[in-house]
Amino acid sequence: MSNTEFVVSPYDPATHKPALLEFLSTVYDRDTLARRESVMDWVHLHHPHRERQPLRYVIMDGAKVAATMGHLPCDFLVDGQVVAARYTHDLLVDPTYRGKGLAKRIVSNAPAQGEFLPGGMWMTGPCYKIHLACGFDDAPPLPVRTLVLDTDQFVGRKYGSGIKGRLAGVALSLLRRRALARAENTPGIVCRDIGEFDPAHDDAWMALLKTYRITMLRDAAHLNWKYMRHPVLQYSACIAERGGEPAGFMIWRQPWHNDEEKRAVITDFVVARGDVVAFESLLAHVIREVRDSAAVVSALSSQPWAAKVLRGFGFLPRQDSHAWVVGNWKDLIFTRDFADTGSWHMCMGDSDGDLWTGSA
Ligand SMILES: CC(C)(COP(=O)(O)OP(=O)(O)OC[C@H]1O[C@@H](n2cnc3c(N)ncnc32)[C@H](O)[C@@H]1OP(=O)(O)O)[C@@H](O)C(=O)NCCC(=O)NCCS
């Protein structure tokens, strides 16, 4: 087939799913493929905005899927207004079709749909480059921050047993002790674990979210779908209350069972902008929950005040920052706000976040 004949089409599970699974079976082993299928079904059958079709595009070559990319719908709040948005994710080109411009074709299709595309965050280098070539803009990079809980394990993996490792070990032990002491001593807020988010709290979360200029809307339908009912990963959640009123929440997961690094991940949180006490209380709660099973715990926040709290707990920025791209934003957001990470509330759960872990 010549390049001009490759057409981007909306994905219809009834028509395309067998061919998509056939294609994926050439890339993934059987167990990974089974997990991946369950994640795709969960998106297509249970996403709270699944009526906002299409949720995925494909490029077909006859009966074969040559390329695919997902379009995850979500709502954003921009200066208090609800804006329909999508995250592009899960770009994959069949190895036998690579180098023919198919990725560029399917990524270019996203801005052409006209919706707000707030990222693109968990991308490989080529994927990032392709998004920039296809109408997305570079946003300021966001560093993931990591707190070391098991110093010996971390130092052994990263530095081995030489002098550099011993020095790093001493420094990290000090930071860890300080972080845990801090986690024992946060005042004023009660954190309680929950099994599911209650829609009765949606107005409270909305009020907290409106303290940020640009953020994804998080309500019970979204949070329960994305985290509490994920088909592969097990997340935990807690709510912070101040005087009995909701002051925020945090969502995390313990390390994935195949993860040698034993990394726990704080995927999502919301507190009012600048509410350091609520954020510290939630962090302290989560560190206590993960410290017996995880060697490290990671978190990300675009908010400078939250990054400062993380530093105070001993979280250190990883060397590599996450590239992050945004499309179709110019009619919605002033350039100065776009470039200022403090305008955005973004965390690990933004974009597709952790969604494919164990199945990608
Ligand atoms: C990355 C991927 C989608 C590229 O697909 P593709 O159809 O071969 O890409 P295209 O032919 O449209 O190439 C687009 C551009 O990316 C560049 N590119 C493609 N693959 C690349 C690679 N592995 N490394 C560096 N650059 C690459 C091409 O050179 C081209 O740049 P140019 O226009 O300046 O020449 C494909 O290799 C793939 O499916 N990889 C595995 C999955 C993956 O990494 N997905 C991204 C998840 S975030």
The ligand as an SDF file (V2000), in Angstrom:
LIG
                    3D

 48 50  0  0  0  0  0  0  0  0999 V2000
    7.6810    5.4590   17.9790 C   0  0  0  0  0  0  0  0  0  0  0  0
    6.8010    4.8940   16.8630 C   0  0  0  0  0  0  0  0  0  0  0  0
    5.3360    5.1630   17.2030 C   0  0  0  0  0  0  0  0  0  0  0  0
    7.1810    5.5930   15.5480 C   0  0  0  0  0  0  0  0  0  0  0  0
    6.3430    5.1190   14.5040 O   0  0  0  0  0  0  0  0  0  0  0  0
    6.7020    5.3540   12.9590 P   0  0  0  0  0  0  0  0  0  0  0  0
    5.4550    5.1500   12.1690 O   0  0  0  0  0  0  0  0  0  0  0  0
    7.8780    4.5480   12.5900 O   0  0  0  0  0  0  0  0  0  0  0  0
    7.1120    6.9000   12.9540 O   0  0  0  0  0  0  0  0  0  0  0  0
    7.1070    7.8470   11.6690 P   0  0  0  0  0  0  0  0  0  0  0  0
    7.5350    7.0470   10.4720 O   0  0  0  0  0  0  0  0  0  0  0  0
    5.8020    8.5710   11.5840 O   0  0  0  0  0  0  0  0  0  0  0  0
    8.2740    8.8310   12.0670 O   0  0  0  0  0  0  0  0  0  0  0  0
    8.0360   10.0730   12.6540 C   0  0  0  0  0  0  0  0  0  0  0  0
    9.3480   10.7010   13.0760 C   0  0  0  0  0  0  0  0  0  0  0  0
    9.8610   10.0330   14.2440 O   0  0  0  0  0  0  0  0  0  0  0  0
   11.1720    9.5780   14.0100 C   0  0  0  0  0  0  0  0  0  0  0  0
   11.3030    8.2760   14.6640 N   0  0  0  0  0  0  0  0  0  0  0  0
   10.5300    7.2040   14.5130 C   0  0  0  0  0  0  0  0  0  0  0  0
   10.9660    6.1800   15.2710 N   0  0  0  0  0  0  0  0  0  0  0  0
   12.0690    6.6610   15.9320 C   0  0  0  0  0  0  0  0  0  0  0  0
   12.9710    6.0950   16.8740 C   0  0  0  0  0  0  0  0  0  0  0  0
   12.8280    4.8430   17.3340 N   0  0  0  0  0  0  0  0  0  0  0  0
   13.9610    6.8670   17.3480 N   0  0  0  0  0  0  0  0  0  0  0  0
   14.1190    8.1540   16.9070 C   0  0  0  0  0  0  0  0  0  0  0  0
   13.2930    8.7420   16.0120 N   0  0  0  0  0  0  0  0  0  0  0  0
   12.2760    7.9970   15.5370 C   0  0  0  0  0  0  0  0  0  0  0  0
   11.2780    9.4410   12.4970 C   0  0  0  0  0  0  0  0  0  0  0  0
   12.6200    9.5470   12.0970 O   0  0  0  0  0  0  0  0  0  0  0  0
   10.4540   10.6050   12.0150 C   0  0  0  0  0  0  0  0  0  0  0  0
   11.1880   11.8130   12.1470 O   0  0  0  0  0  0  0  0  0  0  0  0
   11.4320   12.7530   10.8440 P   0  0  0  0  0  0  0  0  0  0  0  0
   10.0730   13.0990   10.3500 O   0  0  0  0  0  0  0  0  0  0  0  0
   12.2020   13.8890   11.4000 O   0  0  0  0  0  0  0  0  0  0  0  0
   12.1800   11.8600    9.9140 O   0  0  0  0  0  0  0  0  0  0  0  0
    7.0290    3.3470   16.6650 C   0  0  0  0  0  0  0  0  0  0  0  0
    8.3980    3.1100   16.5200 O   0  0  0  0  0  0  0  0  0  0  0  0
    6.5130    2.5020   17.8030 C   0  0  0  0  0  0  0  0  0  0  0  0
    5.3710    2.0470   17.7540 O   0  0  0  0  0  0  0  0  0  0  0  0
    7.3740    2.2890   18.8250 N   0  0  0  0  0  0  0  0  0  0  0  0
    7.0450    1.4730   19.9890 C   0  0  0  0  0  0  0  0  0  0  0  0
    5.9720    2.0820   20.8560 C   0  0  0  0  0  0  0  0  0  0  0  0
    6.2640    3.4510   21.3730 C   0  0  0  0  0  0  0  0  0  0  0  0
    7.3820    3.8050   21.7170 O   0  0  0  0  0  0  0  0  0  0  0  0
    5.1940    4.2400   21.4370 N   0  0  0  0  0  0  0  0  0  0  0  0
    5.2010    5.5130   22.0510 C   0  0  0  0  0  0  0  0  0  0  0  0
    4.6180    5.3210   23.4270 C   0  0  0  0  0  0  0  0  0  0  0  0
    4.6170    6.8340   24.2880 S   0  0  0  0  0  0  0  0  0  0  0  0
  1  2  1  0
  2  3  1  0
  2  4  1  0
  2 36  1  0
  4  5  1  0
  5  6  1  0
  6  7  2  0
  6  8  1  0
  6  9  1  0
  9 10  1  0
 10 11  2  0
 10 12  1  0
 10 13  1  0
 13 14  1  0
 14 15  1  0
 15 16  1  0
 15 30  1  0
 16 17  1  0
 17 18  1  0
 17 28  1  0
 18 19  1  0
 18 27  1  0
 19 20  2  0
 20 21  1  0
 21 22  1  0
 21 27  2  0
 22 23  1  0
 22 24  2  0
 24 25  1  0
 25 26  2  0
 26 27  1  0
 28 29  1  0
 28 30  1  0
 30 31  1  0
 31 32  1  0
 32 33  2  0
 32 34  1  0
 32 35  1  0
 36 37  1  0
 36 38  1  0
 38 39  2  0
 38 40  1  0
 40 41  1  0
 41 42  1  0
 42 43  1  0
 43 44  2  0
 43 45  1  0
 45 46  1  0
 46 47  1  0
 47 48  1  0
M  END
$$$$
